[in-house]
Amino acid sequence: MPIVCALVPCYKVEVARLEEPALRASPVLVADRLERGHVIDLDARAYALGARIGMTLLQAGMHFHERAQTPRIVVDDPARDRAVWEEVLDALDAASPLVEDTAQGTALVEMRGISGTPERWLAIVREALAEIGLPFAVALAHNRFVARVAALVADGTLMNAENVTAFLAPLPLHVLDLDEATIERLELLGIRTVGELAALPHGPFVRRFGPDAQRWHAWARGIDETPLIPRPRRLRIDRTLFGEGTAEREDQLLFALRTLIARVCDDVAYIGKRCGLLRLHLECEDGATHEILARLAQPTALPTTMFDLLRAKLEGTSLHAPVIGLRLGAERFEEAGSPMALFASGDPDPESVAIALARLDAALGEHHVLRARLQEGFRYESQFIYEPFVPQPLSSSMQFPAASGKASAPATFTLRLLPPRAIAVRLHHGVPAFVGGSAVVRLAGPWRVDESWWERPLQREEYDVLLTDGALLRITRENNVWFLRGTYD
């Protein structure tokens, strides 16, 4: 199985150099931030001067100061990193349809079924990457591990199964992706190269170093049976309306939008898919642009659903100039056909729910429509969080009536949390006897909470009390102050 590895050493550094070529003249550190930042990537010159990934900028700067060197520090741009790498992966699709995205800076390309010699395969990959502008090292081998190591060692390396053992033997242990602690343990045993590790007896080595040692030992002997996992090809449909006049009124804009949606739906139906995300770009006469994202609760290819959803989204958009261009993209495709439940007559229509949510967002602003989600927590107020309500396909929720003659389920009470409010509580034998002006009829508790001693200590006693006026309340005592925290409905 011939595999070509396309590798960019110090990927984040090289992406920064794409935008600022002057960085090639100095050692470069890429940091997550300037204020109390850490090194997340560096070039070979910075490494030779003693800097390492994971160091703080202050620690790395000390190594440069000792050698009278001044590094260039660049703040990482993750969005830029992703965009450039997606461009790389799309370019590799021209070399082979089987491309695995291992990590940013490393891609594997399987050349099975591609006509040519190993030298020609390397040339095909180089041609595909020629326009990117990054310093790629490419190498070919019979499995993924050897291909990656060959690219690390030298650009243009061609490996076969016969000479792999001799090739790997003198290499340092870090090519096996071992952590520093394991490398130190092996060096104490006199093991410093891949060949010395491969010579160890398999059984005792695995028993001493754990399950991962089985993989390391196989790699050291040039064996890697892990199959290449091709990335799914991204599919996106774009349609534009430019140069056909301007839309100065709402009805003109909606007419143009309906036309654009019809064209997109035709393309989606042609490939036999349904889309789950619409991305609309509006370009105005004054140069302003607006991007509107519309997520469909249930992927569809119906133009009426797409139009209603985008129209609801547009209700919250203010345009200060006529629209001169529209661009609509369809993304997140699924196979055509909608799954249907056997008993779904009582389910809400997910498309209607999505449109209602879009109108609420337009009226109230983004992320004002929330839903509660349960989570683990010791305190009841930490056992749930509110998060933005995202439309999702709804499953059948039909409930069948209980059989006649059986007892109905007992009524339950729901605790409704309230903002903490101080209240007057009188005690009798150390427990609440009166809350406000009402006597306590029944009492449950106390439940004691004592946590977060390492931050801001919380010590609290909680009680449920039933009062003579019929109120069922949750009250708490914190630092000898009583609070009303909730009521049962």
C-alpha positions in Angstrom: 0.0 0.0 0.0 2.1 3.0 -1.2 1.5 6.1 1.0 3.0 9.5 0.5 3.4 11.8 3.5 3.3 15.5 2.9 4.8 17.2 6.0 5.3 20.9 6.9 7.8 21.1 9.8 6.9 23.9 12.2 3.5 24.4 10.5 2.3 27.4 12.5 5.6 29.2 12.0 5.4 28.6 8.3 1.8 29.9 8.1 3.0 33.1 9.9 5.8 33.5 7.4 3.3 33.3 4.5 1.9 36.6 5.6 5.2 38.1 6.9 8.2 36.9 4.8 10.5 39.0 6.9 10.2 36.4 9.7 12.6 34.1 7.8 15.5 36.2 8.9 15.1 35.6 12.6 14.3 32.7 15.1 10.5 32.6 15.5 8.3 31.6 18.4 4.6 31.2 18.0 2.7 31.9 21.2 -0.9 31.4 22.2 -1.0 35.0 23.5 1.5 37.7 24.4 0.3 38.3 28.0 1.6 35.4 30.1 1.7 33.3 26.9 3.3 29.9 26.2 5.2 28.7 23.2 3.1 26.4 21.0 5.4 26.2 18.0 9.0 27.3 17.0 11.4 27.0 14.2 14.7 25.0 14.1 16.9 28.0 15.1 14.8 28.7 18.1 15.0 25.1 19.1 18.8 25.0 18.8 19.0 28.0 21.1 17.1 26.1 23.9 13.5 27.1 23.5 10.9 24.4 23.7 7.2 24.0 23.1 5.3 24.5 26.4 7.7 27.0 27.9 6.4 30.4 28.9 7.6 33.3 26.8 9.7 34.4 29.8 11.4 31.1 30.1 12.1 30.9 26.3 13.4 34.5 26.3 16.0 33.7 29.0 17.6 31.2 26.6 17.8 33.8 23.9 19.1 36.4 26.3 22.0 34.1 27.4 23.1 33.8 23.7 22.5 37.5 22.8 19.7 36.6 20.4 16.4 38.3 19.8 13.5 36.1 18.6 10.4 37.2 16.7 7.3 36.4 18.7 4.1 35.8 16.7 0.6 35.3 18.2 -1.1 32.2 16.7 -4.1 32.7 14.4 -6.1 29.4 14.6 -8.6 30.5 12.0 -5.7 31.2 9.5 -4.1 27.9 10.4 -7.3 26.0 9.6 -8.0 27.9 6.4 -4.5 27.3 5.0 -4.6 23.6 5.9 -8.1 23.1 4.3 -6.5 24.6 1.2 -3.7 22.0 1.4 -6.1 19.1 1.8 -8.3 20.3 -1.1 -5.2 20.6 -3.3 -4.2 17.0 -2.4 -7.5 15.8 -3.7 -6.1 16.4 -7.1 -3.3 13.9 -6.4 -5.5 11.1 -5.0 -9.0 10.7 -3.7 -7.7 9.0 -0.5 -6.3 11.7 1.7 -6.1 11.5 5.5 -5.9 14.6 7.7 -3.5 13.4 10.4 -2.9 16.8 12.0 -2.2 20.4 10.9 1.0 20.1 9.0 0.9 16.3 8.3 -1.3 14.6 5.6 -1.1 11.1 4.2 -2.0 10.3 0.6 -2.6 6.7 -0.5 -1.5 6.2 -4.2 -3.1 2.8 -4.7 -4.8 2.8 -8.1 -2.8 5.8 -9.3 -0.7 4.9 -12.4 3.0 5.7 -12.3 6.2 4.9 -10.5 7.1 5.9 -6.9 9.1 8.9 -8.3 6.0 9.9 -10.4 3.8 9.7 -7.3 6.0 12.1 -5.4 6.0 14.4 -8.4 2.2 14.3 -8.6 1.9 15.3 -4.9 4.5 18.1 -5.4 2.6 19.5 -8.4 -0.7 19.5 -6.4 1.0 21.5 -3.6 3.0 23.8 -5.8 0.7 26.8 -5.4 0.3 26.7 -1.6 3.7 28.4 -0.8 4.6 26.2 2.2 7.9 24.3 2.4 6.6 20.7 2.1 8.7 17.6 2.7 7.3 14.6 0.9 8.3 10.9 1.2 6.9 7.6 0.2 6.8 4.3 2.1 4.7 1.1 2.4 2.9 2.2 5.6 1.9 5.4 7.3 4.4 5.4 10.2 7.5 4.8 8.0 6.2 7.4 5.5 5.9 10.1 8.2 9.4 9.3 9.6 10.9 9.4 6.1 9.4 12.8 5.5 10.9 14.0 8.9 14.3 12.7 7.9 14.7 14.0 4.4 12.5 15.4 1.6 12.1 13.0 -1.4 12.9 9.8 0.6 11.6 6.6 -1.1 11.3 3.6 1.3 10.5 0.0 0.7 10.0 -2.9 3.1 13.5 -4.4 2.5 15.6 -1.4 3.8 13.3 0.0 6.4 15.0 -1.7 9.4 18.4 -0.2 8.6 16.8 3.2 7.9 15.0 3.3 11.3 17.8 1.8 13.5 20.0 5.0 14.0 17.1 7.4 14.6 16.4 8.9 18.0 13.5 7.6 20.1 11.3 10.7 19.7 10.3 9.6 16.2 8.1 7.0 17.9 6.1 9.7 19.6 7.2 8.7 23.1 6.7 11.1 26.0 9.7 12.6 27.7 9.2 10.5 30.8 9.3 7.2 28.8 12.4 8.4 26.9 14.2 9.1 30.2 13.3 5.6 31.5 14.6 4.0 28.4 17.8 6.0 28.4 18.4 4.8 32.0 18.3 1.3 30.5 20.8 2.3 27.8 18.2 2.5 25.0 18.7 5.6 23.0 17.9 4.7 19.3 15.0 3.0 17.5 17.2 0.0 16.6 18.1 -0.6 20.3 14.4 -0.6 21.2 13.6 -3.0 18.3 16.2 -5.4 19.6 14.4 -5.7 23.0 12.4 -8.9 23.6 8.8 -8.1 22.9 7.1 -9.8 25.8 9.1 -8.4 28.7 9.2 -4.9 27.1 5.4 -4.8 26.8 4.9 -6.1 30.4 7.2 -3.4 31.8 6.0 -0.4 29.7 2.3 -1.1 29.3 0.0 -1.7 26.3 1.3 1.3 24.3 4.7 -0.4 24.2 3.3 -3.0 21.8 2.7 -0.3 19.2 6.2 1.3 19.8 7.9 -2.1 19.4 6.1 -2.7 16.1 6.9 0.7 14.8 10.6 0.3 15.7 10.6 -2.7 13.4 8.9 -0.8 10.6 5.5 -2.5 11.1 2.3 -0.4 11.1 -0.9 -2.1 10.0 -3.2 0.9 10.8 -5.2 1.6 7.6 -5.4 5.1 6.2 -8.7 6.8 7.0 -9.6 9.1 4.1 -11.3 12.4 5.1 -14.8 12.9 3.7 -14.8 15.2 0.8 -16.4 18.5 1.7 -19.3 19.4 -0.6 -20.7 22.9 -0.9 -23.1 24.4 -3.3 -22.9 28.2 -4.0 -25.1 30.3 -6.1 -24.8 34.1 -6.7 -26.9 37.0 -8.0 -24.7 39.9 -9.1 -25.1 42.5 -11.8 -28.8 42.2 -12.1 -29.8 45.5 -10.6 -30.3 46.5 -6.9 -32.9 45.5 -4.3 -34.0 48.7 -2.6 -37.2 47.4 -1.0 -38.0 44.3 1.1 -40.2 42.7 -1.6 -37.4 43.1 -4.2 -34.9 41.5 -1.8 -37.2 38.6 -1.0 -38.0 38.1 -4.7 -34.2 37.8 -5.5 -33.8 35.5 -2.5 -36.6 33.2 -3.6 -34.9 33.0 -7.1 -31.5 32.2 -5.5 -33.0 29.5 -3.2 -34.7 27.8 -6.2 -31.4 27.5 -8.0 -29.7 26.1 -4.9 -32.5 23.6 -4.3 -32.2 22.4 -7.9 -28.5 21.7 -7.4 -29.1 20.0 -4.0 -31.8 17.8 -5.5 -29.6 17.0 -8.5 -26.9 15.4 -6.3 -29.6 13.6 -4.3 -28.8 15.3 -1.0 -30.5 17.4 1.7 -28.7 20.3 3.3 -28.6 21.3 7.0 -27.0 24.7 6.9 -27.5 27.8 4.7 -25.0 30.6 4.5 -26.3 33.9 3.0 -24.0 36.8 2.1 -25.5 40.2 1.3 -23.4 42.9 -0.4 -24.7 46.4 -0.2 -24.1 49.5 -2.4 -22.1 51.2 0.3 -19.6 48.3 0.5 -21.1 46.8 3.7 -21.5 43.0 3.8 -23.7 40.8 6.0 -23.5 37.1 6.6 -26.5 35.2 7.9 -26.3 31.6 9.0 -29.5 29.5 9.1 -29.4 26.0 10.6 -32.2 23.7 9.5 -33.7 21.6 12.3 -34.1 18.8 9.8 -32.0 18.7 6.6 -34.1 19.4 3.6 -34.1 20.3 -0.1 -37.5 22.1 0.0 -37.3 25.7 -1.2 -40.3 26.8 0.9 -38.7 25.8 4.1 -35.4 27.4 3.2 -37.1 30.6 2.2 -39.3 30.9 5.3 -36.2 30.3 7.5 -34.0 32.9 5.8 -36.9 35.4 5.7 -37.3 35.1 9.4 -33.5 35.6 9.9 -33.6 38.7 7.7 -36.2 40.3 10.0 -33.4 41.0 12.5 -31.0 42.5 9.9 -30.7 46.3 9.3 -29.5 47.3 5.9 -28.5 50.9 5.3 -28.0 50.7 1.5 -29.6 48.8 -1.4 -28.4 45.2 -1.9 -26.4 44.8 -5.1 -25.4 41.1 -4.7 -26.4 37.9 -2.9 -24.5 34.7 -2.5 -26.2 31.6 -1.0 -24.2 28.5 0.0 -25.6 25.1 1.1 -23.6 23.0 3.5 -23.8 19.9 5.8 -25.3 17.5 3.3 -27.0 14.3 4.1 -28.5 11.5 2.0 -31.9 12.3 0.6 -35.0 10.9 2.3 -36.4 11.7 5.7 -36.7 9.1 8.5 -40.2 8.9 9.8 -41.5 7.5 13.1 -44.3 5.0 13.2 -46.3 7.1 15.6 -45.4 10.7 15.1 -48.7 12.4 14.6 -48.3 14.3 17.9 -44.8 15.6 17.3 -44.1 19.3 16.7 -43.1 20.2 13.2 -39.3 20.8 13.5 -39.3 23.2 10.5 -42.0 25.3 12.2 -39.9 25.3 15.4 -36.8 26.4 13.6 -38.7 29.3 11.9 -40.2 30.4 15.2 -36.7 30.4 16.8 -35.3 32.4 13.9 -38.0 35.0 14.4 -37.4 35.1 18.2 -33.6 35.6 17.5 -34.5 38.4 15.1 -36.7 40.1 17.7 -34.6 39.5 20.8 -31.1 39.1 19.4 -28.9 36.0 19.1 -28.7 33.5 22.0 -31.7 34.9 23.9 -33.7 31.7 23.4 -32.4 29.2 26.0 -33.0 25.7 27.2 -32.0 24.0 30.4 -29.6 21.0 30.4 -29.0 18.8 33.4 -25.5 18.2 34.5 -23.7 16.7 37.5 -23.4 18.9 40.6 -23.6 18.8 44.3 -25.7 21.9 44.8 -29.1 22.0 43.1 -28.4 25.3 41.4 -25.3 23.8 39.8 -27.2 20.7 38.5 -28.4 22.5 35.4 -27.2 25.2 33.0 -28.9 27.3 30.4 -27.6 27.0 26.8 -28.7 28.4 23.5 -31.7 26.5 22.0 -30.6 24.8 18.8 -33.2 23.2 16.6 -32.8 19.5 16.3 -34.7 16.7 14.6 -37.5 15.7 17.0 -38.2 12.0 17.8 -41.6 10.6 18.4 -43.1 11.8 21.7 -46.5 10.1 21.6 -47.6 8.9 24.9 -50.1 6.0 25.2 -52.8 6.3 27.9 -52.6 4.0 30.9 -54.8 1.0 31.0 -58.1 1.5 32.6 -58.5 0.3 36.2 -54.9 1.0 37.2 -54.1 3.6 39.7 -52.8 6.9 38.2 -49.3 8.2 39.0 -49.1 10.3 42.2 -48.7 14.0 41.8 -45.2 15.4 42.0 -43.9 18.8 43.0 -41.3 20.7 41.0 -38.7 22.9 42.8 -38.7 26.4 41.2 -35.4 28.2 42.1 -35.7 31.9 43.1 -33.0 34.6 43.4 -31.7 34.3 47.0 -33.7 36.6 49.4 -33.0 37.0 53.1 -35.9 36.0 55.3 -36.5 35.9 59.1 -36.4 32.4 60.6 -36.9 31.5 64.3 -35.4 28.3 65.6 -36.7 25.8 68.2 -34.2 23.2 69.4 -31.8 24.3 66.6 -34.3 23.8 63.7 -36.6 26.2 61.9 -39.9 26.7 63.8 -41.2 29.9 62.1 -40.5 31.3 58.7 -41.6 34.9 58.5 -45.0 35.0 60.3 -46.0 31.4 59.5 -45.3 28.3 61.7 -43.5 25.3 60.3 -45.9 22.3 60.1 -43.5 19.7 58.5 -39.7 19.8 58.1 -37.2 17.9 56.0 -33.5 18.4 56.4 -30.9 19.6 57.0 -28.8 18.8 54.0 -25.4 20.1 54.5 -23.1 21.4 51.7 -19.5 22.0 52.4 -17.4 22.4 49.2 -14.9 24.6 47.3 -12.5 24.9 50.2 -9.7 25.6 47.8 -11.4 28.7 46.3 -14.3 30.5 48.1 -15.6 28.2 50.9 -19.3 27.3 50.8 -20.9 26.0 53.9 -24.7 25.8 53.8 -27.6 24.0 55.4 -30.8 23.4 53.4 -34.3 22.6 54.6 -37.7 22.0 53.0 -40.5 23.5 55.2 -44.2 23.2 54.9 -45.9 26.3 56.5 -49.3 26.8 58.0 -50.4 28.9 55.0 -49.8 25.9 52.7 -46.5 27.1 51.2 -43.8 24.5 50.6 -40.4 26.3 50.5 -36.6 25.6 50.2 -34.7 27.7 52.7 -31.0 27.7 53.5 -28.6 29.0 56.1 -25.3 30.5 55.1 -23.0 32.1 57.7 -26.0 32.3 60.1 -28.1 34.2 57.6 -31.3 32.6 56.3 -32.3 32.8 52.6 -35.4 31.8 50.6 -34.0 29.8 47.6 -37.0 28.2 46.0 -40.6 27.2 46.2 -42.4 24.0 45.2 -45.1 24.2 42.5 
